[in-house]
Amino acid sequence: MDEANKIFLGCRVKLAAKVSGIHLWYKDDSQAAELTSGYYNLNDRDGYRPIARMLSRHHAIFNFTCLEMRDSKQIAAAKSGPEELVQQVAERKLR
């Protein structure tokens, strides 16, 4: 982000980062899909918060995916929780 800010210095450009909402296995204690994607997001640790903080420091937009997804449209065996994930990220972002 530092380098991008340097490149666009003086331009009227707002930087944004698309952050994937890894909702598969969200309702499982292991949250394996997030962990294998590099998000250390467990019940006692918010893996999306460090990303949000970094983007905030650089005045960048946090573009979060899976906002349009519904739990009821997911396969139960996948223990998917897009609605809960969006709620987690939104609540912590507002604090």
Backbone as CSV, one residue per row, in Angstrom:
resi,resn,N_x,N_y,N_z,CA_x,CA_y,CA_z,C_x,C_y,C_z
1,MET,0.829,-1.183,0.000,0.000,0.000,0.000,0.878,1.252,0.000
2,ASP,1.996,1.200,0.698,2.895,2.362,0.683,3.330,2.691,-0.739
3,GLU,3.722,1.663,-1.480,4.178,1.879,-2.852,3.052,2.389,-3.738
4,ALA,1.876,1.842,-3.573,0.733,2.303,-4.364,0.421,3.759,-4.044
5,ASN,0.474,4.136,-2.783,0.234,5.526,-2.401,1.277,6.451,-3.010
6,LYS,2.527,6.001,-3.073,3.583,6.818,-3.691,3.317,7.023,-5.177
7,ILE,2.921,5.959,-5.848,2.676,6.039,-7.291,1.544,7.010,-7.604
8,PHE,0.491,6.976,-6.784,-0.680,7.800,-7.058,-0.689,9.111,-6.279
9,LEU,0.427,9.466,-5.672,0.531,10.709,-4.912,0.145,11.894,-5.797
10,GLY,-0.738,12.713,-5.321,-1.176,13.880,-6.066,-2.334,13.617,-7.006
11,CYS,-2.674,12.370,-7.208,-3.811,12.024,-8.067,-5.065,11.897,-7.211
12,ARG,-6.176,12.086,-7.812,-7.446,11.920,-7.095,-7.905,10.474,-7.253
13,VAL,-7.147,9.575,-6.648,-7.418,8.146,-6.737,-7.611,7.596,-5.335
14,LYS,-8.649,6.823,-5.160,-8.891,6.157,-3.878,-8.523,4.692,-4.055
15,LEU,-7.569,4.221,-3.257,-7.149,2.827,-3.343,-8.160,1.924,-2.641
16,ALA,-8.294,0.716,-3.165,-9.200,-0.268,-2.582,-8.559,-1.639,-2.658
17,ALA,-8.929,-2.499,-1.739,-8.461,-3.884,-1.747,-9.675,-4.788,-1.625
18,LYS,-9.734,-5.768,-2.487,-10.822,-6.742,-2.428,-10.387,-7.864,-1.492
19,VAL,-11.113,-8.015,-0.401,-10.793,-9.007,0.623,-11.814,-10.136,0.527
20,SER,-11.329,-11.326,0.281,-12.225,-12.479,0.137,-12.801,-12.905,1.482
21,GLY,-14.093,-13.074,1.508,-14.757,-13.615,2.693,-14.773,-15.133,2.587
22,ILE,-13.905,-15.783,3.321,-13.787,-17.239,3.245,-14.809,-17.841,4.211
23,HIS,-15.982,-18.169,3.682,-17.105,-18.589,4.525,-17.243,-20.103,4.657
24,LEU,-16.563,-20.880,3.807,-16.649,-22.340,3.940,-16.020,-22.772,5.254
25,TRP,-16.641,-23.671,5.939,-16.205,-24.195,7.245,-16.181,-23.131,8.342
26,TYR,-16.828,-21.994,8.108,-16.864,-20.937,9.121,-17.554,-21.405,10.393
27,LYS,-18.559,-22.269,10.250,-19.306,-22.762,11.418,-18.637,-23.962,12.078
28,ASP,-17.468,-24.327,11.617,-16.693,-25.412,12.217,-15.625,-24.796,13.114
29,ASP,-15.354,-25.403,14.253,-14.366,-24.841,15.182,-13.001,-24.637,14.542
30,SER,-12.642,-25.493,13.599,-11.312,-25.384,12.977,-11.223,-24.221,11.998
31,GLN,-12.341,-23.826,11.415,-12.369,-22.804,10.367,-11.231,-23.041,9.373
32,ALA,-11.141,-24.295,8.938,-10.024,-24.775,8.114,-9.831,-24.000,6.822
33,ALA,-10.910,-23.622,6.148,-10.757,-22.914,4.872,-10.071,-21.567,5.070
34,GLU,-10.426,-20.868,6.134,-9.783,-19.574,6.403,-8.311,-19.769,6.749
35,LEU,-8.032,-20.748,7.570,-6.642,-20.985,7.963,-5.767,-21.342,6.767
36,THR,-6.278,-22.204,5.881,-5.470,-22.576,4.722,-5.373,-21.435,3.718
37,SER,-6.254,-20.447,3.810,-6.189,-19.268,2.945,-5.282,-18.187,3.526
38,GLY,-4.803,-18.401,4.737,-3.914,-17.429,5.363,-4.574,-16.503,6.358
39,TYR,-5.874,-16.672,6.592,-6.581,-15.873,7.595,-6.571,-16.646,8.914
40,TYR,-5.974,-16.067,9.923,-5.953,-16.703,11.242,-7.176,-16.197,11.993
41,ASN,-8.333,-16.727,11.608,-9.613,-16.262,12.128,-10.268,-17.383,12.924
42,LEU,-10.140,-17.313,14.225,-10.728,-18.317,15.118,-11.677,-17.630,16.086
43,ASN,-12.333,-18.397,16.924,-13.294,-17.824,17.868,-12.692,-16.736,18.745
44,ASP,-11.409,-16.851,19.058,-10.769,-15.880,19.946,-9.839,-14.909,19.204
45,ARG,-9.833,-14.966,17.890,-8.948,-14.088,17.119,-9.610,-13.730,15.794
46,ASP,-9.625,-12.443,15.479,-10.220,-11.953,14.236,-9.138,-11.834,13.165
47,GLY,-9.179,-12.716,12.189,-8.169,-12.724,11.140,-8.348,-11.637,10.100
48,TYR,-9.484,-10.986,10.091,-9.730,-9.932,9.112,-9.354,-8.553,9.657
49,ARG,-9.296,-8.417,10.954,-9.015,-7.114,11.569,-7.656,-6.545,11.185
50,PRO,-6.571,-7.336,11.173,-5.282,-6.760,10.764,-5.314,-6.205,9.330
51,ILE,-6.067,-6.850,8.469,-6.199,-6.368,7.092,-6.954,-5.041,7.088
52,ALA,-8.049,-4.984,7.831,-8.843,-3.753,7.910,-8.021,-2.603,8.500
53,ARG,-7.231,-2.885,9.509,-6.393,-1.843,10.116,-5.359,-1.308,9.127
54,MET,-4.723,-2.229,8.400,-3.720,-1.814,7.428,-4.354,-0.937,6.356
55,LEU,-5.511,-1.335,5.855,-6.185,-0.543,4.835,-6.602,0.817,5.388
56,SER,-7.052,0.839,6.620,-7.444,2.091,7.257,-6.256,3.045,7.392
57,ARG,-5.113,2.510,7.771,-3.904,3.346,7.894,-3.534,4.014,6.577
58,HIS,-3.871,3.368,5.479,-3.534,3.892,4.159,-4.735,4.546,3.472
59,HIS,-5.807,4.760,4.232,-7.019,5.412,3.729,-7.571,4.690,2.497
60,ALA,-7.472,3.372,2.513,-7.958,2.558,1.408,-9.326,1.968,1.742
61,ILE,-10.042,1.607,0.726,-11.376,1.023,0.870,-11.264,-0.482,1.092
62,PHE,-12.011,-0.984,2.053,-12.087,-2.417,2.372,-13.276,-2.972,1.600
63,ASN,-13.016,-3.625,0.475,-14.065,-4.179,-0.379,-14.198,-5.655,-0.036
64,PHE,-15.256,-5.997,0.682,-15.421,-7.346,1.216,-16.372,-8.169,0.367
65,THR,-15.970,-9.391,0.054,-16.820,-10.276,-0.736,-17.765,-11.060,0.170
66,CYS,-18.698,-11.718,-0.408,-19.712,-12.609,0.185,-20.847,-11.855,0.873
67,LEU,-20.942,-10.554,0.650,-22.048,-9.783,1.223,-23.399,-10.235,0.684
68,GLU,-23.420,-10.697,-0.547,-24.673,-11.085,-1.185,-25.090,-12.517,-0.875
69,MET,-24.242,-13.264,-0.211,-24.503,-14.685,0.020,-25.398,-14.912,1.240
70,ARG,-26.151,-15.987,1.214,-27.049,-16.353,2.304,-26.725,-17.760,2.789
71,ASP,-26.789,-17.946,4.100,-26.538,-19.269,4.691,-27.472,-20.317,4.100
72,SER,-28.720,-19.944,3.900,-29.734,-20.893,3.428,-29.448,-21.409,2.017
73,LYS,-28.609,-20.749,1.288,-28.281,-21.162,-0.081,-27.021,-22.024,-0.133
74,GLN,-26.424,-22.312,1.017,-25.181,-23.072,1.083,-25.469,-24.534,1.431
75,ILE,-24.593,-25.409,1.011,-24.703,-26.831,1.337,-24.382,-27.015,2.814
76,ALA,-25.259,-27.667,3.552,-25.091,-27.830,5.002,-23.781,-28.529,5.364
77,ALA,-23.369,-29.495,4.572,-22.147,-30.252,4.873,-20.896,-29.378,4.861
78,ALA,-20.953,-28.248,4.162,-19.787,-27.351,4.085,-19.648,-26.473,5.321
79,LYS,-20.658,-26.487,6.190,-20.652,-25.662,7.405,-20.307,-24.205,7.082
80,SER,-20.880,-23.742,5.994,-20.632,-22.395,5.504,-21.411,-21.377,6.330
81,GLY,-20.829,-20.215,6.533,-21.497,-19.175,7.306,-21.229,-17.787,6.759
82,PRO,-21.639,-17.500,5.519,-21.364,-16.170,4.973,-22.033,-15.039,5.754
83,GLU,-23.241,-15.253,6.228,-23.927,-14.192,6.967,-23.226,-13.894,8.289
84,GLU,-22.799,-14.933,8.986,-22.097,-14.746,10.255,-20.736,-14.080,10.033
85,LEU,-20.066,-14.465,8.958,-18.768,-13.868,8.647,-18.911,-12.381,8.354
86,VAL,-19.898,-12.035,7.553,-20.133,-10.615,7.246,-20.452,-9.855,8.527
87,GLN,-21.269,-10.449,9.392,-21.606,-9.797,10.661,-20.361,-9.596,11.514
88,GLN,-19.500,-10.621,11.583,-18.254,-10.507,12.361,-17.404,-9.350,11.859
89,VAL,-17.190,-9.301,10.570,-16.327,-8.268,9.992,-16.956,-6.886,10.153
90,ALA,-18.250,-6.765,9.928,-18.923,-5.472,10.055,-18.908,-4.963,11.483
91,GLU,-19.162,-5.835,12.450,-19.167,-5.415,13.856,-17.801,-4.965,14.309
92,ARG,-16.790,-5.654,13.935,-15.434,-5.296,14.366,-14.942,-4.050,13.635
93,LYS,-15.367,-3.859,12.407,-14.960,-2.689,11.638,-15.565,-1.420,12.240
94,LEU,-16.756,-1.541,12.812,-17.428,-0.385,13.378,-16.860,0.028,14.734
95,ARG,-16.097,-0.834,15.352,-15.551,-0.507,16.682,-14.343,0.381,16.586
